[in-house]
Amino acid sequence: MSGFNLAPQLRPRPCIGSLLDIPAGRYHKGAHGDMILNGGFSNFIGVGGRGNTFKTALSLSQSIIVLDRYSRSKLTVYDTEITFSWDRIEDISSRWDLDYNEAVDSGRISLTSAAEHSGNEWWSIIRDISKERAKNAKKEKIDTPFVNKDNQPIKAFPPDIHLLDSMSQLETDAISGIYDKNQIDDSAANTDALRGGAIKTRMVMQVPQVTSQGGLTLIATAHVGDEFQLDPYAPKVKKLQFMKNGVKFKNVPEKFTFLSSVCWYVSSATPLINQSTKAAEYPLSGYNEHKGDTDLQELVLTNVRNKHGQTGQTLNLIISQTEGLLPSLSEYHYLKSRKDKFGLVGPEGVHKSWRLAIYPDELLKRTQLRDMIDTDPKLRRALEITSEMAQMQDYWPDMPEHQRVDPQDLYERLKDMGYDWDLLLDTRGYWTFDHYTHPVNPLSTMDLINMYNGEYIPFWYDKSKIDTSKAVSGGSKNESSES
């Protein structure tokens, strides 16, 4: 309509894997007919849970993955509880290819706290950052592989992530002023909660506009606790459909769950212990092979807000207290925990080891799996692809039947068509700013499904080696749209 600036056709979102992309992601066609996943790392992410549910480690891990994958991305941690340490960031960074020291020296990673900035000062700086980036958008935005209706690249800001840990403890100068003027037992101090709640509400109301305008991401943790009612006979109102009665986000406004793009509730964290050995279910060689080690934790996450997909989904993720989120191990655990053992072949031997249908040469022994994952990038890719196929079938009810492919069929069909699985697994599934010039070729899970159906041949693959007549469709559909 005349007079209005139109919203962009697409707001690119980073891919972070770890079972977190498909629930909030969507595929879009790229310039070469390839399918590119717009990921699950949105502009406003909430992560809530009780104490010791590793919500901070989960939030930090997602942020570090973005820094590892996306050039010129930045992370600033604002610690309201003044318990964060640089060592914590370094430990989680060490799992990735990210050069931690270089990232700190160059300013890509920053840590500040309530001791350096009050909550209102911190938010004012973020607003200024957003305004400055928006002012210089033509200079700061760079091409992404996503294209508009005219097949031109959609531009986006490099990710600028702000991790607020936690919003529950966020305090502004106005609240500090109340404490400065009154003793803790003075009646005049009783307004602190009301005043603090009103200030946080105003801040949260600004978050969607501020983050979208300047291409920022706010990922905020929040405490969850029991909700008490003064009147025991009053009816209990369930404010969030997928949270239990009597449980609420503490010291955050209601709009925290209303305005966040994605909000995860970590309902539990349980040591992942093997019932027979009493040691870690997936031990790391030479580290946690002894009984009672609790480094590995299984988190149960419920999606209580998801503006990009279905709400109410539950995920089980594996996190290491020392290394942070373990994406590939989480993907394997998800597949193995399913009743249908989607994409797994077996079990074999007395220890019931499994193979992946699309990577059958490796036997995935429980006690060796973590070491195998750390040393075998093809295994990591195979786990990612298989788990995404499973999630699509679980979470996308409108997915066409011809795209609901069994991994064993996918493996055999593509092999029969002439594809080399060593080449197919030597790829990446996430988009990058240098998507088509990146040293590792792109290949999404949906690309593989389209290849199976004869609808796509990777633009980087030698097409003379592919017999499309052996595709499910007999090669009757579009094979490639390389320009």
C-alpha positions as CSV (number, residue, x, y, z in Angstrom):
1,M,0.0,0.0,0.0
2,S,1.2,3.5,-0.8
3,G,2.8,5.4,2.1
4,F,4.1,2.4,4.0
5,N,7.6,0.9,4.1
6,L,7.2,-2.8,3.4
7,A,8.6,-5.4,5.8
8,P,11.4,-7.6,4.2
9,Q,10.2,-10.8,2.5
10,L,12.5,-12.7,4.9
11,R,14.5,-12.0,8.0
12,P,17.5,-14.4,7.9
13,R,18.0,-16.3,11.1
14,P,21.2,-18.2,12.0
15,C,21.2,-22.0,12.1
16,I,22.5,-23.5,15.3
17,G,21.7,-27.2,14.9
18,S,21.4,-29.2,18.1
19,L,17.7,-30.1,17.3
20,L,16.8,-26.4,17.7
21,D,16.5,-25.4,14.0
22,I,13.6,-27.5,12.7
23,P,11.1,-26.6,15.4
24,A,11.4,-22.9,14.5
25,G,12.9,-23.1,11.0
26,R,11.7,-23.0,7.4
27,Y,13.2,-23.8,4.1
28,H,13.5,-21.2,1.3
29,K,14.8,-21.7,-2.3
30,G,18.3,-20.3,-3.1
31,A,19.7,-19.0,-6.3
32,H,20.8,-22.4,-7.5
33,G,17.5,-24.2,-6.8
34,D,18.9,-25.4,-3.5
35,M,16.9,-25.3,-0.3
36,I,18.2,-23.2,2.5
37,L,17.1,-23.5,6.1
38,N,16.2,-20.3,7.9
39,G,17.2,-21.4,11.4
40,G,16.0,-21.3,15.0
41,F,18.1,-18.5,16.4
42,S,15.7,-15.7,16.4
43,N,15.8,-12.0,17.5
44,F,14.3,-12.5,21.0
45,I,14.8,-15.8,22.7
46,G,13.8,-16.7,26.3
47,V,15.2,-19.6,28.3
48,G,13.6,-20.2,31.7
49,G,14.1,-22.8,34.3
50,R,14.6,-23.5,38.0
51,G,18.0,-23.3,39.6
52,N,20.6,-25.8,38.3
53,T,18.8,-26.5,35.0
54,F,21.7,-25.1,33.0
55,K,19.7,-22.4,31.2
56,T,22.8,-20.2,31.1
57,A,25.0,-22.9,29.6
58,L,22.3,-23.6,27.0
59,S,22.0,-20.0,26.1
60,L,25.7,-19.4,26.0
61,S,26.3,-22.5,23.9
62,Q,23.8,-21.4,21.2
63,S,25.5,-18.0,21.1
64,I,29.0,-19.5,20.7
65,I,27.7,-21.7,17.8
66,V,26.6,-18.6,16.0
67,L,30.0,-16.9,16.6
68,D,31.7,-20.0,15.2
69,R,29.6,-20.2,12.0
70,Y,28.9,-16.6,11.1
71,S,31.7,-14.1,10.2
72,R,31.7,-10.7,11.9
73,S,29.2,-11.9,14.6
74,K,29.6,-10.6,18.1
75,L,28.5,-11.6,21.6
76,T,28.1,-9.5,24.7
77,V,27.1,-11.1,28.0
78,Y,25.4,-8.9,30.6
79,D,25.6,-10.6,34.0
80,T,23.0,-9.3,36.4
81,E,23.9,-11.8,39.1
82,I,27.6,-11.1,39.0
83,T,28.5,-14.8,39.0
84,F,29.6,-15.1,35.4
85,S,33.3,-15.6,34.6
86,W,35.4,-15.4,31.4
87,D,36.5,-18.9,32.1
88,R,33.0,-20.1,31.5
89,I,32.9,-18.6,28.1
90,E,36.3,-20.0,27.2
91,D,35.4,-23.5,28.3
92,I,32.4,-23.7,26.0
93,S,34.3,-21.9,23.2
94,S,37.0,-24.6,23.3
95,R,34.6,-27.2,21.8
96,W,34.3,-25.2,18.6
97,D,36.8,-23.9,16.0
98,L,36.3,-20.4,17.4
99,D,39.6,-18.8,18.4
100,Y,38.6,-17.6,21.9
101,N,41.6,-15.3,22.5
102,E,41.3,-13.7,19.1
103,A,37.6,-13.2,19.7
104,V,38.1,-11.5,23.0
105,D,41.0,-9.3,21.7
106,S,39.0,-8.2,18.7
107,G,35.9,-7.4,20.7
108,R,33.8,-10.2,19.3
109,I,33.2,-11.5,22.8
110,S,32.6,-9.2,25.7
111,L,31.5,-9.7,29.3
112,T,30.0,-7.0,31.5
113,S,27.9,-7.0,34.6
114,A,25.6,-5.1,36.9
115,A,28.7,-3.9,38.7
116,E,29.7,-2.0,35.6
117,H,26.3,-1.0,34.3
118,S,22.9,-0.7,35.8
119,G,20.1,-2.3,33.8
120,N,18.9,0.9,32.3
121,E,22.4,1.8,31.2
122,W,22.9,-1.6,29.6
123,W,19.5,-1.3,27.7
124,S,20.3,2.3,26.7
125,I,23.6,1.1,25.1
126,I,21.8,-1.6,23.2
127,R,19.3,0.8,21.9
128,D,22.1,3.1,20.7
129,I,23.8,0.1,19.0
130,S,20.6,-0.7,17.2
131,K,20.0,2.8,16.1
132,E,23.6,3.2,14.8
133,R,23.4,-0.1,12.9
134,A,20.1,0.9,11.3
135,K,21.5,4.3,10.4
136,N,24.4,2.6,8.6
137,A,22.4,-0.3,7.2
138,K,23.5,0.1,3.6
139,K,27.1,-0.2,4.7
140,E,26.7,-2.9,7.4
141,K,24.3,-5.3,5.8
142,I,25.8,-8.0,3.7
143,D,24.5,-10.5,1.2
144,T,22.9,-13.8,2.4
145,P,22.2,-16.8,0.2
146,F,18.4,-16.1,0.6
147,V,16.9,-14.4,-2.4
148,N,13.9,-12.2,-2.9
149,K,11.1,-12.6,-5.6
150,D,13.5,-11.1,-8.2
151,N,16.2,-13.7,-7.3
152,Q,18.4,-11.0,-5.8
153,P,20.3,-11.7,-2.5
154,I,18.6,-10.6,0.7
155,K,20.9,-8.6,2.9
156,A,21.2,-8.9,6.6
157,F,23.3,-7.6,9.5
158,P,26.0,-9.8,10.9
159,P,24.6,-11.3,14.2
160,D,25.1,-9.1,17.2
161,I,24.0,-11.2,20.2
162,H,23.3,-9.8,23.7
163,L,22.9,-12.5,26.4
164,L,21.1,-11.2,29.5
165,D,21.7,-13.5,32.5
166,S,19.2,-13.1,34.0
167,M,16.2,-10.9,33.4
168,S,14.8,-12.0,36.8
169,Q,17.7,-10.2,38.5
170,L,17.8,-7.2,36.3
171,E,17.9,-4.0,38.4
172,T,17.8,-0.4,37.3
173,D,18.9,2.9,38.9
174,A,15.3,3.6,39.9
175,I,15.2,0.5,42.0
176,S,18.6,1.1,43.4
177,G,17.4,4.5,44.4
178,I,14.6,3.0,46.4
179,Y,17.1,0.8,48.3
180,D,19.5,3.7,48.8
181,K,16.8,5.9,50.5
182,N,15.2,3.2,52.6
183,Q,16.1,0.3,54.9
184,I,15.1,-3.1,53.7
185,D,12.3,-3.3,56.3
186,D,10.9,0.2,55.6
187,S,7.4,0.3,54.2
188,A,8.6,2.8,51.5
189,A,10.7,0.0,50.0
190,N,7.6,-2.1,49.4
191,T,7.1,-0.6,46.0
192,D,10.4,-2.0,44.6
193,A,8.8,-5.0,43.0
194,L,6.0,-3.0,41.4
195,R,8.4,-0.4,40.1
196,G,10.8,-3.0,38.9
197,G,8.0,-4.9,37.1
198,A,6.8,-1.8,35.3
199,I,10.3,-0.9,34.1
200,K,10.9,-4.5,32.8
201,T,7.6,-4.4,31.1
202,R,8.5,-1.2,29.2
203,M,11.9,-2.7,28.3
204,V,10.4,-6.0,27.0
205,M,7.8,-4.1,24.9
206,Q,10.7,-2.4,23.1
207,V,12.8,-5.6,22.5
208,P,11.1,-6.7,19.2
209,Q,11.4,-3.3,17.5
210,V,15.0,-2.6,18.8
211,T,16.4,-6.0,17.9
212,S,14.7,-6.2,14.5
213,Q,15.7,-2.6,13.6
214,G,19.4,-3.2,14.2
215,G,19.7,-6.9,13.5
216,L,20.3,-7.8,17.1
217,T,19.5,-10.9,19.1
218,L,18.5,-10.7,22.8
219,I,18.7,-14.1,24.5
220,A,17.5,-13.8,28.1
221,T,17.4,-16.3,30.9
222,A,14.8,-16.2,33.6
223,H,14.1,-18.1,36.8
224,V,11.1,-20.3,37.2
225,G,9.5,-21.1,40.5
226,D,6.3,-22.0,42.3
227,E,3.4,-19.6,42.1
228,F,1.7,-18.9,45.5
229,Q,-1.8,-17.7,46.0
230,L,-3.0,-15.8,49.1
231,D,-6.4,-17.2,48.7
232,P,-6.2,-21.1,48.7
233,Y,-9.7,-21.3,47.4
234,A,-9.2,-19.1,44.4
235,P,-9.3,-20.9,41.0
236,K,-5.9,-21.5,39.5
237,V,-5.5,-19.9,36.2
238,K,-3.1,-21.5,33.7
239,K,-1.3,-18.6,32.0
240,L,0.9,-20.6,29.6
241,Q,-0.7,-23.6,28.0
242,F,2.4,-25.8,28.1
243,M,3.5,-25.1,31.6
244,K,2.2,-26.9,34.7
245,N,-0.2,-25.2,37.0
246,G,1.4,-23.5,39.9
247,V,4.7,-22.8,38.0
248,K,5.6,-19.3,36.7
249,F,8.5,-17.2,35.4
250,K,9.8,-15.2,38.3
251,N,10.4,-11.5,38.4
252,V,9.8,-11.0,34.7
253,P,6.8,-9.4,33.0
254,E,4.1,-11.5,31.4
255,K,5.1,-10.0,28.1
256,F,8.4,-11.9,28.4
257,T,6.7,-15.0,27.1
258,F,4.2,-13.1,24.9
259,L,6.7,-11.0,22.9
260,S,9.7,-13.4,22.7
261,S,10.0,-15.1,19.3
262,V,11.0,-18.4,20.9
263,C,10.8,-19.2,24.6
264,W,12.1,-22.5,26.1
265,Y,11.2,-23.8,29.5
266,V,13.8,-26.2,30.9
267,S,11.5,-28.3,33.1
268,S,14.2,-30.7,34.4
269,A,17.9,-31.5,34.3
270,T,18.9,-35.1,35.2
271,P,22.3,-36.7,35.4
272,L,22.6,-39.0,32.3
273,I,23.8,-42.2,34.1
274,N,23.9,-45.7,32.7
275,Q,21.8,-48.0,34.9
276,S,24.2,-50.9,34.6
277,T,27.6,-49.2,35.1
278,K,26.4,-46.2,37.1
279,A,28.9,-44.2,35.1
280,A,28.1,-41.6,32.4
281,E,25.8,-43.0,29.7
282,Y,28.2,-41.7,27.1
283,P,31.6,-41.5,28.7
284,L,34.5,-39.5,27.3
285,S,37.6,-41.6,27.2
286,G,39.8,-40.9,30.1
287,Y,37.5,-38.4,31.7
288,N,34.1,-39.5,33.1
289,E,34.3,-43.3,33.0
290,H,34.0,-43.7,36.8
291,K,30.8,-44.3,38.7
292,G,28.7,-41.4,39.8
293,D,30.0,-38.8,37.4
294,T,27.3,-36.2,36.8
295,D,29.0,-34.1,34.1
296,L,26.4,-35.2,31.4
297,Q,23.0,-33.9,32.1
298,E,19.8,-34.6,30.1
299,L,17.6,-31.4,29.8
300,V,13.9,-31.5,29.1
301,L,12.9,-28.4,27.1
302,T,9.3,-27.4,26.3
303,N,8.7,-24.7,23.7
304,V,6.1,-22.5,25.5
305,R,6.3,-19.8,22.8
306,N,7.2,-20.2,19.1
307,K,6.2,-17.6,16.6
308,H,8.0,-19.6,13.8
309,G,6.4,-23.0,14.3
310,Q,4.4,-25.2,16.6
311,T,4.3,-24.4,20.3
312,G,4.3,-27.1,22.9
313,Q,7.1,-29.3,21.4
314,T,9.4,-31.1,23.9
315,L,13.0,-31.7,23.3
316,N,15.6,-33.7,25.3
317,L,19.1,-32.2,24.9
318,I,22.4,-33.4,26.4
319,I,24.6,-30.8,28.0
320,S,28.1,-31.2,29.6
321,Q,28.7,-29.1,32.6
322,T,32.2,-28.5,31.3
323,E,31.7,-28.4,27.5
324,G,28.2,-27.0,27.2
325,L,25.6,-28.2,24.7
326,L,26.6,-31.4,22.8
327,P,24.7,-31.2,19.5
328,S,25.6,-34.5,17.9
329,L,25.2,-36.5,21.1
330,S,21.8,-34.9,21.6
331,E,20.8,-35.9,18.0
332,Y,21.9,-39.5,18.5
333,H,20.1,-39.7,21.9
334,Y,17.0,-38.3,20.3
335,L,17.1,-41.0,17.5
336,K,17.9,-43.8,19.9
337,S,15.1,-42.7,22.4
338,R,12.4,-42.9,19.7
339,K,10.3,-46.0,19.6
340,D,10.9,-46.4,15.9
341,K,14.7,-45.8,16.2
342,F,14.4,-43.6,13.2
343,G,17.4,-43.9,10.9
344,L,19.2,-46.4,13.1
345,V,20.0,-50.0,12.0
346,G,20.5,-52.8,14.5
347,P,21.0,-53.4,17.3
348,E,24.2,-55.5,17.0
349,G,26.1,-57.5,19.6
350,V,25.6,-58.0,23.3
351,H,25.9,-54.3,24.0
352,K,23.2,-53.5,21.4
353,S,25.2,-51.0,19.3
354,W,23.6,-49.3,16.3
355,R,24.6,-48.0,12.9
356,L,23.2,-45.0,11.0
357,A,21.4,-46.0,7.9
358,I,23.1,-43.2,5.9
359,Y,26.6,-43.9,7.4
360,P,26.5,-47.7,7.9
361,D,30.2,-48.4,8.0
362,E,30.6,-47.2,11.6
363,L,29.3,-49.2,14.6
364,L,28.1,-46.7,17.2
365,K,29.2,-48.2,20.5
366,R,27.8,-46.4,23.5
367,T,31.1,-46.1,25.4
368,Q,33.0,-44.9,22.4
369,L,30.4,-42.6,20.8
370,R,31.6,-39.3,22.2
371,D,35.1,-39.9,21.0
372,M,33.8,-40.9,17.6
373,I,31.7,-37.8,17.3
374,D,34.6,-35.6,18.3
375,T,36.9,-37.1,15.6
376,D,34.6,-37.9,12.7
377,P,32.9,-34.9,10.9
378,K,31.0,-37.3,8.6
379,L,29.4,-38.9,11.6
380,R,28.3,-35.5,12.9
381,R,26.8,-34.7,9.5
382,A,25.0,-38.0,9.3
383,L,23.5,-37.5,12.7
384,E,22.4,-34.0,11.9
385,I,20.7,-35.0,8.6
386,T,19.0,-38.0,10.1
387,S,17.7,-36.1,13.2
388,E,16.4,-33.3,11.0
389,M,14.5,-35.8,8.8
390,A,12.9,-37.2,11.9
391,Q,12.0,-33.8,13.3
392,M,10.5,-32.7,10.0
393,Q,8.2,-35.7,10.1
394,D,7.3,-35.1,13.8
395,Y,6.9,-31.3,13.8
396,W,5.7,-30.4,10.2
397,P,2.3,-32.0,9.8
398,D,1.8,-30.3,6.4
399,M,4.9,-31.9,5.0
400,P,4.0,-33.6,1.7
401,E,4.0,-37.4,1.8
402,H,6.7,-37.7,-1.0
403,Q,9.1,-35.8,1.3
404,R,8.6,-38.2,4.2
405,V,11.5,-40.3,3.3
406,D,13.0,-43.2,5.2
407,P,16.8,-42.8,5.7
408,Q,17.5,-46.3,4.5
409,D,15.6,-45.7,1.3
410,L,17.4,-42.3,0.9
411,Y,20.8,-43.9,1.3
412,E,20.1,-46.7,-1.2
413,R,18.3,-44.6,-3.8
414,L,21.0,-41.9,-3.9
415,K,23.7,-44.5,-4.1
416,D,21.9,-46.2,-6.9
417,M,21.6,-42.9,-8.8
418,G,25.4,-42.6,-8.7
419,Y,25.9,-40.3,-5.7
420,D,29.0,-40.8,-3.5
421,W,28.0,-40.6,0.1
422,D,31.5,-39.7,1.2
423,L,31.0,-36.5,-0.8
424,L,27.5,-35.9,0.4
425,L,28.6,-36.1,4.0
426,D,31.6,-33.9,3.4
427,T,29.2,-30.9,3.5
428,R,27.5,-28.4,5.8
429,G,23.8,-28.0,6.4
430,Y,23.7,-24.4,7.6
431,W,23.8,-21.2,5.6
432,T,26.7,-18.7,5.8
433,F,27.3,-15.2,4.4
434,D,29.8,-16.8,2.0
435,H,27.4,-19.6,1.3
436,Y,28.4,-20.3,-2.3
437,T,32.2,-19.6,-1.9
438,H,32.6,-21.3,1.4
439,P,35.3,-24.1,1.3
440,V,32.7,-26.6,2.5
441,N,29.9,-27.2,0.0
442,P,26.3,-26.5,1.2
443,L,23.8,-29.4,1.2
444,S,20.7,-29.2,3.3
445,T,18.5,-32.1,4.5
446,M,15.7,-30.9,2.2
447,D,18.2,-30.9,-0.7
448,L,18.8,-34.6,-0.1
449,I,15.1,-35.3,0.0
450,N,14.7,-33.4,-3.3
451,M,17.6,-35.3,-4.8
452,Y,15.8,-38.6,-3.8
453,N,12.7,-37.3,-5.6
454,G,14.6,-36.3,-8.8
455,E,13.9,-32.6,-8.2
456,Y,17.5,-31.4,-7.6
457,I,21.1,-32.0,-8.3
458,P,23.6,-30.0,-6.2
459,F,25.1,-27.2,-8.3
460,W,28.6,-28.2,-7.2
461,Y,28.2,-32.0,-8.1
462,D,29.4,-33.6,-11.3
463,K,26.0,-34.1,-13.0
464,S,27.5,-36.5,-15.6
465,K,27.8,-39.1,-12.8
466,I,24.1,-39.0,-11.9
467,D,21.4,-41.2,-13.4
468,T,18.2,-39.3,-12.7
469,S,16.1,-42.0,-14.3
470,K,16.6,-44.0,-11.1
471,A,15.1,-41.3,-8.9
472,V,11.7,-42.0,-7.4
473,S,10.1,-39.7,-10.0
474,G,12.1,-41.3,-12.8
475,G,13.8,-37.9,-13.4
476,S,10.6,-36.3,-14.7
477,K,10.9,-33.3,-12.5
478,N,13.3,-30.4,-12.6
479,E,16.8,-31.7,-12.0
480,S,18.7,-28.5,-11.3
481,S,18.2,-24.7,-11.6
482,E,21.8,-23.7,-11.7
483,S,22.3,-20.3,-13.2
